[in-house]
Amino acid sequence: MRNRLAVMNRLRPDSYVIGTTNFARYFGAKFGDDFVAFENIRYGNALYIMRENWQTLSQKSRLELMAGKFDEVIRIEHRPGWDGTLTAHVDAYRHERRKRLL
């Protein structure tokens, strides 16, 4: 878990949020109003990136999210290279956000 938190910290999130309902055991690294990466505090073989509707999506169960019904959710398994995949998604989001602000 320390390694996962260290990866999140290196990416410099705007803030952290705590999951509710079905995501009560998760914390989220918030990289913008519409981009949160959720990580399980106790257990987990994946993190979940949620976009525009993250407040609503974070109330769904992990099984509902894994069913793949939600386009706004990206599941990244904790396999070798997961941190690079997360970094690429955060970098792409930040690039997209900068373009919107111009």
KATAWO-V105528 format. One record per residue. N is the residue number from 1. SS is DSSP state (@ for helix, = for strand, . for the rest). NEAR is the number of other ideal C-beta (glycine too) atoms within 12 Angstrom. D_FIRST is the distance of its C-alpha to the first C-alpha in whole Angstrom. Layout:
# KATAWO-V105528
n = {N/N}
ss = {SS/SS}
near = {NEAR/NEAR}
d_first = {D_FIRST/D_FIRST}
This chain:
# KATAWO-V105528
n = {1/2/3/4/5/6/7/8/9/10/11/12/13/14/15/16/17/18/19/20/21/22/23/24/25/26/27/28/29/30/31/32/33/34/35/36/37/38/39/40/41/42/43/44/45/46/47/48/49/50/51/52/53/54/55/56/57/58/59/60/61/62/63/64/65/66/67/68/69/70/71/72/73/74/75/76/77/78/79/80/81/82/83/84/85/86/87/88/89/90/91/92/93/94/95/96/97/98/99/100/101/102}
ss = {./@/@/@/@/@/@/@/@/@/././././=/=/=/=/././@/@/@/././=/=/=/=/=/=/=/././=/=/=/=/=/=/./././././=/=/=/=/=/./././@/@/@/@/././././@/@/@/@/@/././././././=/=/=/=/=/././././@/@/@/@/@/@/@/@/@/@/@/@/@/@/@/@/@/@/@/@/.}
near = {18/10/13/29/20/13/26/32/17/16/30/17/27/21/16/22/26/20/34/19/17/21/32/19/21/36/30/33/37/29/33/30/18/20/36/40/44/44/42/25/20/12/13/25/16/25/39/40/40/39/29/18/19/33/22/20/34/35/21/28/20/27/11/20/31/19/12/14/13/24/13/23/32/30/30/28/17/22/14/8/13/26/26/16/23/34/23/18/30/32/18/20/31/21/17/18/19/12/10/12/9/7}
d_first = {0/4/5/5/6/9/10/11/12/14/16/17/17/20/18/15/16/15/16/19/21/20/17/16/13/12/11/13/14/18/19/23/25/24/21/18/14/13/9/9/7/8/9/9/11/12/12/15/17/20/23/26/26/22/23/25/23/20/22/23/21/19/22/24/22/21/25/25/28/26/27/25/22/20/17/15/14/11/14/15/16/14/13/17/17/15/17/20/20/20/22/25/24/25/28/29/29/31/34/34/34/37}
